[in-house]
Structure formats: C-alpha cells, structure tokens
Amino acid sequence: MSGGRRFLVLLAAVALLAATGTLAVLHAAGQARGARADGPPVRAGTVTLGAQPDGPRLVFRSMTWGPDRDELASVPLRHPDDTRTAASAPTCLRFHAAAGTGICLQAVYGLVQDGYRAVVLDAALHEVRHYDLAGIPTRARVSPSGHLVAWTVFLSGDSYAGGSFSTRTSVLDTRTWTLQENLEDDAVTLDGAPYRSPDVNVWGVTFADDERFYATVATGGRTYLAAGDVTRRTLTTVHGNVECPSLSPDGTRIAYKKRVPGLPDDAPWRLYVLDLRTMAESATAEQRDVDDQALWLDGRTLAYALPGDDGTDVWSVPADGSGAPALLVHAALAPAVVR
C-alpha cells in the first residue's frame, strides 16, 4: 500500500473514532438530561447563604443524577417539594452554613492525582479560602455566628460502622484564619480523669457558640459525647455511646446516632436525643439505621439522610419521639437551614 493510501486510511480511522466519541458523549448527555427530567424539578438560579427575605430556605447538596448532581440547591423550608433552585458552582460532597458563612468539602480532580479540599464560602457562594484535606470528607459544621468552621475526614477506612478507621477533625476561625488541624491534640478528660491514648479519634463537631462545642471522642472501642473548648483546647466526656452529635437551637439537647445492642454490625445505629440537663435519652420514631449527623430544622424537628434511589434522600422526624418519619427532600444530602 502506498504512503498516500495509508495516510487516507489513517485519516478515515481517526474520523470514525471521533464520530464514535461524539455519539457517545451525546448519548451520555441525553441520558443525563433524561435523569434530570425524571428527578425533582430544578431551575438554574441564585443560591445565597445570606438573609432570606421570603422565609427560611433549606440549602443542600443535590444528589439528582445529571448535570445538577453535587451542586448546591435550595428550596423553601415550608415547601420543600417546590422546584429547587440550583447554583452551577460550587460542587460539594459535604456542606453546611450559618450566618452567611458556608463550608464546602469537595473533590479535586488533577492531572496527576485527585484529592479533596475544604472551601470556605461567603454568602454569595464565592470562595474565600480553601485548605487541602488529608482524607475523605465526612462531616462539616459552621458555628451559629459563622465565625468557626469544622470538618472531619476519614484518614483510613470509609465507614463509621466498623472499628478499623481513623479520622481527623479540624476547626478554623474565619476571623483570624487560625486553623487547629487536629482536635486529637486537645487535652482529653475521660470519666473525670486526664486521658491519653494513641487510639483516640474525634469527629462530628457541633457548635454551641464561638468557644464551646460538642464532638464524639472514641477510644478503647467505645464512643463518648465530649464537651469541647476552642480556647482552652480541651475535650471532656459527659456521656457514653454518642456519635455524630447535633446541638439543638436552645442548647439543651443533643441529637445523635446511638449503637443499639442486637442490631447488625453494618447497621448498628438508631436516632436518639439526649437531654443535657438530665442526661435522659429518648429514641425518635425513626426505626431505620441512621448513619448521618442530624440537623435541627427548628426546636422540634430533626432532618437526616437515608439511602435513596439517587444515593440519599433527606427525611425528618419529631425530636420528642412522637409522630413518624417523613420524606423531606428527595435526592439530597447535607442540608443547612438558611434564614
């Protein structure tokens, strides 16, 4: 075969490959559009973390398959089944917000290596600063004032269900940009006595104010609710068998995951509420396994994620043990109430 003919054959092959690739992309795009059309109604628009003149809104990571997946979306808190408004950026794996400050834990895809980072957002969802993460994002919280931000990542393992995992939890002051990289460096008091052990893990921060917080401390195969102090760098255990705490708006109760004896090892948790004044525990009406850090929608109602057709849905249940669980937002994760 002559050189000219070989060149023409090569050119035709390249053209065929390009056409095939184009058809594949168009087919995938068509599938994505179909998935979007079958999911919750979505419109492009502005999502803000600032004051909401029309009433509180729920802002969350959209789990709808298609072009809106992982974007931040919002719906009216009073009408969560309304058409959701989606912002084209940023995309987040975990998210939380308060007082005009947001924290977005996201995946970063590079030419050489992929990774994760924590992005601090302003009220308009613009990046203020970002920090590289050492592991897989799992929890995020902002203090009520918006001044403190916390996040937890898995350093090893990817589930709280087993015992073979390691976490790192960081707290950032957005006023000074002082970063406390690892709460495990804090002085731990366990059952009233100073405690040190290389197996200590800390995760799931929930803030009371700009100094006090609660978190889970795990050691020796047990978990504890610990009261933390940002300034003194201390963690003091106050109750056992508490994971992923969430403080009520009035600061008197903790919603949390409790390991219940007799449940399967891979689905061991039920959603409970602890009264911090009496240390009395009460179960919610949710009887399914809840592997999430619940959110207080108000002083009476909890929201949390459960597996769904698109990955996760957000459900709600009364905090006092009454009522029954109800689907709040389909195809959603990591909600925050923005008022």
C-alpha positions as MATLAB code, in Angstrom:
seq = 'MSGGRRFLVLLAAVALLAATGTLAVLHAAGQARGARADGPPVRAGTVTLGAQPDGPRLVFRSMTWGPDRDELASVPLRHPDDTRTAASAPTCLRFHAAAGTGICLQAVYGLVQDGYRAVVLDAALHEVRHYDLAGIPTRARVSPSGHLVAWTVFLSGDSYAGGSFSTRTSVLDTRTWTLQENLEDDAVTLDGAPYRSPDVNVWGVTFADDERFYATVATGGRTYLAAGDVTRRTLTTVHGNVECPSLSPDGTRIAYKKRVPGLPDDAPWRLYVLDLRTMAESATAEQRDVDDQALWLDGRTLAYALPGDDGTDVWSVPADGSGAPALLVHAALAPAVVR';
ca = [
       0.000    0.000    0.000;
       1.357    3.398   -0.936;
       2.138    6.040    1.634;
      -0.687    8.247    0.345;
      -3.236    5.452    0.632;
      -2.041    4.579    4.150;
      -2.461    8.208    5.123;
      -6.048    8.259    3.800;
      -6.887    5.040    5.677;
      -5.438    6.510    8.891;
      -7.382    9.728    8.366;
     -10.610    7.784    7.875;
      -9.960    5.762   11.048;
      -9.375    8.920   13.084;
     -12.574   10.439   11.714;
     -14.530    7.292   12.622;
     -13.163    7.298   16.169;
     -14.014   10.974   16.566;
     -17.553   10.389   15.343;
     -17.967    7.437   17.670;
     -16.730    9.506   20.607;
     -19.089   12.348   19.739;
     -22.049    9.971   19.569;
     -21.085    8.502   22.943;
     -20.902   11.955   24.531;
     -24.244   12.949   23.044;
     -25.804    9.700   24.237;
     -24.457   10.248   27.757;
     -25.710   13.827   27.740;
     -29.106   12.611   26.617;
     -29.170   10.102   29.458;
     -28.197   12.844   31.922;
     -30.967   15.099   30.646;
     -33.408   12.224   30.930;
     -32.314   11.540   34.502;
     -32.731   15.215   35.335;
     -36.191   15.292   33.762;
     -37.258   12.256   35.839;
     -35.949   13.722   39.093;
     -37.151   16.628   41.225;
     -37.949   19.808   39.260;
     -34.879   22.061   39.035;
     -34.257   25.568   37.750;
     -30.957   27.395   37.466;
     -30.745   30.424   39.686;
     -29.082   32.182   42.581;
     -28.471   30.354   45.832;
     -27.434   32.593   48.690;
     -26.385   31.967   52.271;
     -27.415   35.474   53.309;
     -30.714   36.730   54.708;
     -33.772   35.158   53.085;
     -36.486   37.816   52.624;
     -39.116   35.211   51.686;
     -38.536   32.991   54.703;
     -36.078   30.255   55.667;
     -34.692   28.017   52.959;
     -33.069   24.612   53.035;
     -29.722   24.541   51.177;
     -28.212   21.133   50.398;
     -26.077   19.051   48.077;
     -28.229   17.952   45.153;
     -27.995   14.203   44.508;
     -30.081   14.228   41.319;
     -28.377   12.261   38.554;
     -27.358   14.534   35.712;
     -25.771   17.962   35.336;
     -27.076   19.214   38.700;
     -25.517   16.439   40.786;
     -23.293   17.702   43.645;
     -24.337   21.312   43.046;
     -25.824   23.322   45.893;
     -29.571   23.712   45.647;
     -32.246   25.309   47.798;
     -35.960   25.016   48.473;
     -38.308   26.909   50.812;
     -38.220   25.262   54.230;
     -42.021   25.482   54.434;
     -42.457   23.908   50.992;
     -39.512   21.548   50.442;
     -41.257   19.847   47.497;
     -41.213   23.096   45.457;
     -38.976   23.421   42.398;
     -35.415   23.558   43.649;
     -33.059   26.361   42.683;
     -29.583   25.100   41.760;
     -26.327   27.043   41.559;
     -23.835   25.987   38.901;
     -20.943   26.281   41.382;
     -19.530   25.126   43.678;
     -19.939   21.355   43.834;
     -19.740   19.770   47.284;
     -19.575   16.340   48.890;
     -20.474   17.703   52.332;
     -21.877   21.134   53.152;
     -23.109   23.299   55.984;
     -23.779   27.000   56.504;
     -24.752   29.560   59.138;
     -24.852   33.363   59.345;
     -23.658   33.884   55.774;
     -20.668   31.514   56.016;
     -20.561   28.187   54.210;
     -18.217   25.226   54.257;
     -17.985   23.029   51.171;
     -15.928   19.829   51.269;
     -15.243   18.892   47.678;
     -13.334   16.543   45.425;
     -10.479   17.941   43.343;
      -9.537   16.183   40.118;
      -5.960   16.697   38.904;
      -3.818   15.549   36.011;
      -1.505   13.628   38.323;
      -3.538   12.950   41.461;
      -7.054   13.519   42.770;
      -7.711   14.869   46.234;
     -10.102   16.792   48.483;
     -10.284   20.271   49.945;
     -12.340   22.386   52.321;
     -13.626   25.602   50.761;
     -14.920   28.463   52.913;
     -17.736   30.282   51.115;
     -19.212   33.728   51.551;
     -22.936   34.449   51.349;
     -22.788   34.569   47.535;
     -21.079   31.144   47.377;
     -17.763   32.721   46.378;
     -14.618   31.042   47.645;
     -12.901   32.944   50.447;
     -10.162   30.418   51.249;
      -9.507   26.736   50.775;
      -7.488   24.088   52.579;
      -6.238   20.738   51.341;
      -7.707   17.739   53.124;
      -5.814   14.645   54.189;
      -8.685   12.228   53.610;
     -12.269   11.591   52.513;
     -14.784   14.270   53.648;
     -17.453   13.036   56.024;
     -18.778   15.810   58.342;
     -18.961   19.627   58.268;
     -20.403   22.281   60.572;
     -20.427   26.093   60.960;
     -20.962   27.832   64.309;
     -24.193   29.861   64.736;
     -22.255   33.121   64.305;
     -20.460   31.923   61.168;
     -17.084   32.585   62.815;
     -15.974   28.974   63.323;
     -15.952   26.128   60.824;
     -15.249   22.437   61.474;
     -14.788   19.422   59.244;
     -13.986   15.726   59.649;
     -12.277   13.433   57.145;
     -11.506    9.721   57.069;
      -7.762    9.109   57.018;
      -8.304    5.364   56.664;
     -11.462    3.353   56.184;
     -14.632    4.883   54.768;
     -17.336    3.991   57.278;
     -18.075    4.501   60.973;
     -19.726    1.080   61.152;
     -16.520   -0.948   61.578;
     -13.721   -0.431   64.042;
     -10.873   -0.053   61.541;
     -10.981    3.632   60.679;
      -9.143    6.790   61.573;
     -10.426   10.360   61.413;
      -9.086   13.877   61.616;
     -11.223   16.820   62.698;
     -10.153   20.432   62.188;
     -11.553   23.749   63.445;
     -10.986   27.025   61.580;
     -11.540   30.557   62.896;
     -12.699   32.637   59.915;
     -11.884   35.905   61.728;
      -8.150   35.191   62.079;
      -7.796   32.178   59.746;
      -6.247   30.248   62.617;
      -6.518   26.547   61.830;
      -6.490   23.891   64.532;
      -5.652   20.940   62.325;
      -6.390   18.039   64.669;
      -8.659   18.015   67.722;
      -6.924   14.831   68.866;
      -4.162   17.149   70.112;
      -6.565   18.603   72.704;
      -6.271   17.590   76.355;
      -8.850   14.831   76.952;
     -10.577   14.218   80.267;
     -12.295   10.813   80.324;
     -14.672    9.958   83.162;
     -13.191   12.753   85.252;
      -9.505   11.898   84.807;
      -6.841   13.094   82.321;
      -6.517   10.608   79.484;
      -4.050    9.952   76.688;
      -4.059    7.122   74.153;
      -2.813    6.728   70.575;
      -6.186    5.276   69.514;
      -8.209    8.449   70.253;
     -10.413    9.616   67.371;
     -12.531   12.778   67.328;
     -15.320   13.558   64.871;
     -18.664   15.249   64.333;
     -18.299   18.748   65.830;
     -21.447   20.699   66.686;
     -21.013   24.269   67.964;
     -22.741   25.946   70.894;
     -21.019   29.307   70.268;
     -17.597   30.637   69.279;
     -15.886   28.871   72.187;
     -17.898   25.818   73.217;
     -18.701   22.780   71.113;
     -19.535   19.090   71.364;
     -17.987   16.188   69.474;
     -17.596   12.423   69.537;
     -14.475   11.034   71.191;
     -13.718    7.368   70.544;
     -11.139    5.243   72.348;
     -10.829    1.676   73.578;
     -13.709    0.528   71.389;
     -16.183    2.959   72.967;
     -17.616    6.336   71.959;
     -18.409    9.335   74.141;
     -20.063   12.717   73.872;
     -17.384   15.262   74.787;
     -17.751   18.942   75.603;
     -15.001   20.939   73.905;
     -13.428   24.334   74.452;
     -11.765   26.007   71.460;
      -9.697   28.426   73.569;
      -8.526   26.003   76.261;
      -8.060   23.160   73.753;
      -9.871   20.647   75.963;
     -12.306   17.765   75.460;
     -14.258   16.444   78.453;
     -16.501   13.388   78.168;
     -20.042   13.829   79.503;
     -21.988   10.776   78.237;
     -21.341    7.399   76.625;
     -22.428    5.787   73.345;
     -22.877    9.020   71.383;
     -21.822    9.538   67.755;
     -22.214   12.486   65.383;
     -23.874   14.872   67.875;
     -26.050   17.799   66.820;
     -26.913   20.526   69.345;
     -30.467   21.893   69.470;
     -31.010   25.626   68.804;
     -31.658   26.269   72.508;
     -28.515   24.367   73.543;
     -30.331   21.912   75.811;
     -30.460   18.704   73.726;
     -28.192   16.602   71.555;
     -29.476   14.547   68.627;
     -27.123   11.674   67.855;
     -26.521    8.184   66.480;
     -26.681    5.517   69.190;
     -25.362    1.988   68.758;
     -28.168   -0.297   69.865;
     -27.241   -3.813   71.067;
     -28.585   -6.605   68.885;
     -28.577   -4.646   65.625;
     -26.405   -5.775   62.661;
     -22.754   -4.728   62.723;
     -23.138   -2.867   59.417;
     -26.330   -1.057   60.502;
     -25.974   -0.533   64.260;
     -27.472    2.934   64.812;
     -30.779    4.475   65.787;
     -31.508    8.197   66.074;
     -31.750    9.375   69.694;
     -31.993   12.651   71.607;
     -30.110   13.361   74.856;
     -31.361   15.962   77.362;
     -28.191   17.699   78.570;
     -29.864   18.865   81.782;
     -30.953   15.415   82.985;
     -28.835   13.137   80.725;
     -32.043   11.265   79.887;
     -32.052    9.525   76.492;
     -35.100    9.152   74.263;
     -35.470    7.348   70.954;
     -37.049    9.055   67.961;
     -39.719    7.345   65.861;
     -37.155    6.611   63.139;
     -36.549    2.850   63.253;
     -34.111    2.635   60.330;
     -30.312    2.794   60.531;
     -29.197    6.443   60.513;
     -25.548    6.974   59.569;
     -25.568   10.777   59.482;
     -25.131   13.867   61.620;
     -28.712   15.026   62.076;
     -29.747   18.659   61.609;
     -32.242   20.555   63.778;
     -34.701   22.237   61.392;
     -36.101   24.087   64.428;
     -36.520   23.284   68.107;
     -38.851   20.368   67.411;
     -37.808   18.596   64.199;
     -34.723   16.695   63.028;
     -33.529   16.153   59.459;
     -31.134   13.403   58.355;
     -30.075   11.447   55.280;
     -31.057    7.895   54.382;
     -30.203    5.847   51.284;
     -32.411    6.552   48.259;
     -32.673    5.907   44.529;
     -30.267    8.760   43.740;
     -27.895    7.978   46.600;
     -29.579    9.694   49.548;
     -32.833   11.430   50.483;
     -33.374   13.781   53.429;
     -36.021   12.723   55.934;
     -37.475   14.421   59.009;
     -38.875   13.203   62.323;
     -40.035   14.910   65.548;
     -37.284   15.136   68.153;
     -39.525   14.188   71.080;
     -40.201   10.608   69.958;
     -43.704   11.297   68.656;
     -45.034   11.131   65.110;
     -43.444    9.245   62.233;
     -40.595    9.804   59.775;
     -41.476   11.751   56.627;
     -39.607   12.299   53.366;
     -38.453   15.929   53.357;
     -36.352   16.327   50.175;
     -35.736   13.690   47.525;
     -32.193   13.276   46.134;
     -30.466   15.489   48.708;
     -27.666   15.362   51.300;
     -26.001   17.605   53.906;
     -28.757   20.200   54.429;
     -28.486   23.527   56.230;
     -31.253   25.933   57.230;
     -30.573   29.466   55.956;
     -32.774   32.172   57.447;
];
